Amino acid sequence: MPQRGIPAVWMRGGTSKGLMVRDEDLPPPGDERDAVVLEIMGSPDVGQIDGMGGGSSSTSKIITVKRSERPGVDVDFLFGQVAVRDPLVDWKPNSGNLTSAVCAYVVDEGLVPATEPETTFVLYNENTRTNIRATVPVVDGRAAVQGDVEVAGVPRPGARIINEYLDPVGKFRGKGVLPTGNPVDVVETPFGAVEATFVDAANLVMFVDAAYLEMDGAVLPAQVNSDDALLGKIEAVRSAGALHLGLIEPGAVAALASPILPLVSVISRAADYRTTQGTAVTAGELDFVARVFSLQRMHHAHPLTGLICTAVAGVTAGTVPNRLRGERSDSWVRVGHPKGVAAAEVRHRADGSVESVAVVRTARRLMAGEVYVRV
């Protein structure tokens, strides 16, 4: 059976990489589409050697794009997180980092009129049913690449892409910021009771104080990802959280039934530490330190939708991140992660509800052409 090519663009967005494809160039949603996506990425295989994936959650991603028919929206997009070790594609969460790549892709592909010096348009994320106002710098009709914006975890600066997530709260459980109604819940795990905060804002995250896990909050991924005992403990806590939220049934294996949600973010007080590159980070630069776990591994930096959720948690009274934030009370929340510091601004309405969360990222087109599949 000969291979067939699918038009695609490989892009970096923030600290992630993934494939951009037009929705009409893939089969309809379902098993056939999933089989094609798994073939593209080379899953299941720890190295994804026979596909485009890079062997990590941050480099095993795909986004489908189409013109929108929704009022006030320019482009719809759908994100797929492709498991590395298992034949699974999770279409539930969004990737905030790769959303910045969608912004540049949309301009470059002519899906919105490009105006200089910047173009503003609205995306609709189908995963989370969220509108995102995007502002992209434009040079010669294409998304600008050169700039002075530095993103921790990306070695070179780039052009500023602003994404404002509009009304991002309650998209997963439909119950507001706190899906359980509590700033802190006591969750029973195989290791005893754990205090946790669940927040639903752009992502669904379970926040746990590092002290409950007897974990150094500033530990780096290389150390944790070689510690099967600690990874197993954190996955057991995540599984208990998934059950607590009603995402899985009793006795179900969360790694299969709900492999992504909830993310687990292990939070500790602001402290001096060194990044994976050896750069010094001081406590004064941070509100708190976070280590996020996705697909049973510590994330190499910090998922952007997880950052949005963390920022909302940080300004919500009584939550684990809010308690560890201390005396800070401004709208910008600064999070220390393995590769540096990331920040998000939470904007509120007059009634105190979350109106939007704004983040800044960079993106770059890496390759355009066809990706070949045998299915």
C-alpha positions in Angstrom: 0.0 0.0 0.0 1.6 3.3 -1.0 2.0 6.1 1.4 -0.1 9.3 1.0 0.9 12.8 1.9 -1.1 15.2 4.1 -0.3 19.0 3.8 1.1 20.0 7.2 3.3 22.6 9.0 5.6 21.7 11.9 5.8 24.6 14.4 7.1 25.6 17.7 4.7 27.4 20.0 6.1 28.4 23.4 7.9 25.4 24.8 6.0 22.9 22.7 6.2 21.6 19.1 3.5 20.1 17.0 1.8 19.7 13.7 -0.7 22.0 12.1 -3.1 20.5 9.6 -6.3 21.7 8.0 -9.3 19.9 9.4 -10.5 18.8 5.9 -7.3 17.0 5.3 -7.9 14.5 8.0 -10.7 11.9 8.3 -13.7 12.9 10.4 -13.3 12.7 14.2 -13.2 9.1 15.4 -11.1 5.9 15.2 -9.9 6.5 11.7 -8.7 10.0 12.5 -7.0 8.7 15.6 -5.2 6.0 13.7 -3.9 8.6 11.2 -2.7 10.8 14.0 -1.0 8.0 15.8 0.8 7.0 12.5 1.9 10.6 12.0 3.4 10.9 15.5 4.9 7.3 15.6 2.9 6.2 18.6 2.9 3.9 20.5 6.7 3.9 20.9 8.8 5.4 23.6 11.1 7.1 21.0 8.4 7.7 18.3 11.2 6.8 15.9 8.9 6.1 13.0 7.0 9.4 13.2 7.2 13.1 13.9 6.9 12.9 17.6 9.9 13.7 19.9 9.2 11.1 22.6 7.7 13.6 25.1 4.3 15.1 25.8 5.6 18.5 24.7 6.6 17.3 21.2 3.7 14.9 20.5 0.9 17.2 19.6 -1.4 18.0 16.7 -3.8 20.8 15.9 -6.5 20.9 13.2 -7.6 24.3 11.9 -10.6 25.5 9.9 -12.4 28.8 9.1 -15.1 29.4 11.7 -18.8 29.9 11.1 -19.3 31.2 14.6 -20.4 34.8 15.0 -17.4 37.0 16.0 -14.9 34.2 15.5 -12.3 33.9 12.7 -10.9 30.4 13.1 -11.7 27.2 15.0 -9.0 24.8 16.1 -8.9 21.5 17.9 -5.9 20.1 19.8 -4.9 16.5 20.1 -2.4 15.3 22.8 -0.9 12.1 21.4 0.3 9.6 24.0 3.9 8.4 23.5 3.7 4.9 25.0 0.1 4.1 24.4 -2.2 4.2 21.3 -4.2 7.1 22.6 -5.1 10.6 21.4 -6.7 12.8 24.0 -8.9 15.5 22.4 -10.2 16.9 25.8 -7.6 19.5 26.9 -6.0 22.3 24.9 -2.3 23.2 24.6 -1.8 26.8 25.5 1.8 26.8 24.3 0.8 25.4 20.9 -2.1 27.9 20.7 0.5 30.6 20.0 1.7 28.5 17.0 -1.9 28.5 15.8 -1.9 32.3 15.9 1.2 32.5 13.6 -0.1 29.7 11.4 -3.4 31.5 10.8 -1.7 34.6 9.7 0.9 32.8 7.5 -1.9 30.7 5.8 -4.0 33.7 5.0 -6.9 32.5 7.1 -7.3 36.1 8.5 -6.4 39.4 6.8 -2.8 40.3 7.8 -2.4 44.0 8.8 0.8 45.6 10.0 2.2 46.3 12.5 -0.1 43.7 14.2 -3.2 41.7 13.5 -5.9 40.9 16.1 -8.4 38.2 15.6 -10.4 35.6 17.6 -9.8 31.9 17.8 -12.3 29.3 19.1 -10.8 26.3 20.9 -13.1 23.4 20.3 -11.6 21.4 23.2 -12.5 23.8 25.9 -15.2 25.9 24.1 -13.2 29.0 24.8 -12.7 32.1 22.7 -9.1 33.5 22.5 -8.3 37.0 21.4 -4.9 36.8 19.6 -2.6 39.7 18.7 0.2 38.8 16.3 3.0 41.1 15.0 3.1 41.1 11.2 6.0 41.9 8.9 5.6 41.7 5.1 2.2 40.0 5.4 3.5 37.2 7.6 3.7 36.5 11.3 6.9 38.2 12.6 9.6 36.0 14.0 12.2 38.4 15.2 11.7 40.1 18.6 12.9 40.6 22.1 10.4 38.4 24.0 12.1 35.7 26.0 10.2 32.6 27.0 11.8 30.4 29.7 12.7 27.1 28.0 13.2 28.6 24.5 16.8 29.5 23.8 16.3 32.5 21.6 13.9 35.5 21.8 11.1 36.1 19.4 8.2 38.3 18.4 5.5 38.9 21.0 2.2 37.0 20.6 -0.5 37.9 23.0 -3.3 35.4 23.8 -6.2 36.5 25.9 -8.3 33.6 27.1 -11.8 35.0 27.4 -14.1 33.7 30.1 -11.9 30.6 30.6 -13.6 29.3 33.8 -15.7 26.2 34.2 -15.2 24.7 30.7 -14.6 21.1 31.8 -17.0 20.6 34.7 -19.4 23.5 34.3 -19.2 24.5 37.9 -17.1 27.6 38.0 -13.5 28.1 39.2 -13.8 25.4 41.9 -15.5 22.4 40.5 -16.0 20.8 43.9 -17.2 24.0 45.4 -14.3 24.0 47.9 -11.0 25.9 47.9 -9.4 22.7 49.5 -10.6 19.1 49.4 -9.3 16.2 51.4 -8.6 13.3 48.9 -8.1 9.8 50.1 -5.1 8.2 48.4 -3.2 4.9 48.9 -0.7 7.0 50.8 -3.2 8.6 53.1 -5.3 11.7 53.0 -4.0 14.6 50.9 -5.2 18.2 50.8 -5.8 19.3 47.2 -7.3 22.2 45.3 -9.1 21.5 42.0 -9.4 24.4 39.6 -11.2 24.5 36.2 -9.8 27.4 34.1 -8.5 26.7 30.6 -7.4 23.3 32.0 -8.4 21.1 34.9 -5.7 20.9 37.5 -5.2 19.3 40.8 -2.9 21.4 43.1 -1.0 19.6 45.9 1.4 21.1 48.4 4.9 19.5 47.8 5.1 18.8 51.6 2.2 16.3 51.3 4.3 14.3 48.8 7.5 14.7 50.8 9.0 16.1 47.6 11.5 18.9 47.1 9.5 21.5 45.3 12.4 22.7 43.2 13.5 19.2 42.0 14.2 19.0 38.3 12.6 16.6 35.7 15.7 14.4 35.1 15.7 13.4 38.7 12.0 12.8 39.1 11.5 11.1 35.7 14.0 8.4 36.6 12.3 7.8 40.0 9.6 5.2 39.3 8.5 5.1 42.9 7.8 8.9 43.0 6.1 8.9 39.6 3.9 6.0 40.8 3.0 7.9 43.9 2.0 11.0 42.0 0.0 9.0 39.5 -1.8 7.3 42.4 -2.6 10.8 43.8 -3.8 11.9 40.3 -5.9 8.8 40.0 -7.5 9.6 43.3 -8.2 13.1 42.1 -9.8 11.8 38.9 -12.1 9.6 40.9 -12.9 12.5 43.3 -13.9 14.6 40.4 -16.0 11.9 38.8 -13.8 11.6 35.7 -13.3 7.9 36.2 -15.4 5.1 37.7 -14.2 3.2 40.8 -11.7 0.5 39.8 -10.8 2.2 36.5 -7.2 2.9 35.5 -6.8 6.6 35.2 -3.8 6.3 32.9 -6.2 4.8 30.3 -9.6 6.2 31.2 -8.4 9.8 31.8 -4.7 10.0 30.9 -4.4 13.8 30.9 -7.1 15.2 33.3 -6.6 16.3 35.9 -3.1 17.5 35.5 -1.2 17.5 38.8 0.7 20.6 39.9 2.9 20.2 42.9 3.3 23.6 44.5 5.8 25.0 47.0 6.7 28.4 48.4 8.9 30.8 46.5 12.5 29.8 46.9 15.9 30.2 45.2 16.7 27.4 42.8 18.5 26.6 39.6 16.9 25.7 36.3 17.7 22.7 34.1 20.1 25.0 32.3 21.8 25.9 35.6 20.5 29.5 35.6 19.8 30.9 39.0 16.2 31.9 39.9 15.6 33.9 43.0 12.6 33.7 45.3 11.9 37.4 44.7 11.1 36.7 41.0 8.2 34.3 42.0 4.9 33.9 43.7 5.5 30.2 44.1 7.2 27.2 42.5 5.3 24.6 40.5 6.1 21.2 39.0 3.5 19.9 36.6 2.9 16.2 35.7 1.5 15.2 32.4 1.2 11.7 30.9 3.0 10.3 34.0 6.0 12.4 33.6 7.2 15.8 35.0 6.7 18.5 32.4 10.0 19.9 31.2 8.7 23.5 31.7 5.1 24.4 32.4 2.0 23.8 30.2 0.5 27.2 29.2 -3.1 26.2 29.9 -1.8 24.9 33.2 -0.2 28.3 33.8 -3.6 30.0 33.2 -5.2 27.7 35.6 -2.5 28.2 38.1 -2.8 32.0 37.9 -6.5 31.8 38.5 -5.9 29.4 41.5 -3.2 31.9 42.8 -5.8 34.7 43.0 -8.6 32.6 44.4 -8.8 32.8 48.2 -8.0 29.7 50.2 -6.6 27.5 47.5 -3.3 25.7 47.9 -1.5 28.1 45.5 -3.1 31.1 47.1 -2.0 30.0 50.6 1.5 29.5 49.3 1.6 32.8 47.4 1.8 34.7 50.7 1.2 38.4 50.8 1.2 39.1 47.0 -2.1 40.3 45.7 -1.6 41.9 42.3 -3.2 40.5 39.0 0.0 39.1 37.7 0.9 35.6 38.9 4.6 34.5 38.5 5.3 30.8 38.5 8.8 29.2 38.9 9.1 26.1 36.7 12.1 23.8 35.7 13.2 26.2 33.0 12.6 29.6 34.6 9.6 31.8 35.3 6.3 32.2 33.5 3.6 34.8 34.2 -0.1 35.3 33.5 -2.4 38.2 34.2 -5.8 37.5 35.6 -8.4 40.2 34.8 -11.6 40.4 36.8 -15.1 41.9 36.2 -16.6 44.3 38.6 -18.5 41.5 40.3 -15.2 39.6 41.0 -15.6 36.9 38.4 -12.7 36.1 36.0 -13.1 38.0 32.7 -9.9 36.8 31.0 -6.4 35.6 31.5 -3.6 37.0 29.3 -0.3 35.4 28.4 2.6 36.1 26.2 4.4 33.6 24.0 6.5 33.3 20.9 6.1 30.9 18.0 8.0 29.9 14.8 7.3 28.0 11.7 9.9 25.2 11.4 8.9 23.2 8.3 6.1 23.1 5.7 5.3 20.3 3.3 3.6 16.9 3.6 3.6 14.3 6.3 3.3 10.7 5.0 1.0 8.0 6.4 0.3 4.4 5.6 -3.3 4.3 6.8 
